[in-house]
Amino acid sequence: MSDMNEMLEPLFGGEPNLSTTQRGLYIVGGLGLAAAAATPRPNPLLNVLALAGGAYLALSGYYGRCPAKAALIDGNGGGRRSIPNHSGGGGRDALSTREMDYVS
């Protein structure tokens, strides 16, 4: 089991960013989505995607850390986008004229 923890540490390691309620919802939603993957579908890829998504949600809830939430919301504080403008806008946000704060 420690080998599994070592594999998941880079993804789910770090400071927890989910509340107790969010953790419960992630676990229940993830297990529900994984259970839905057991139903036969015409395209087996949908089963695999549902199983992978459900496992991701359930593990995020178990560990209390969601890497997607950390990247989108916690990464730059206040819900602002943390992805820099890659279109060569000179360090400016694509939707405004103010300078963006970049996170190192």
Secondary structure, DSSP 8 states (H G I E B T S, - for coil): -HHHHHHHHHHH-SS----HHHHHHHHHHHHHHHHHTTS--SSHHHHHHHHHHHHHHHHHHHHT--HHHIIIIISSSTT---S---S--TTB-TTSSSB-----
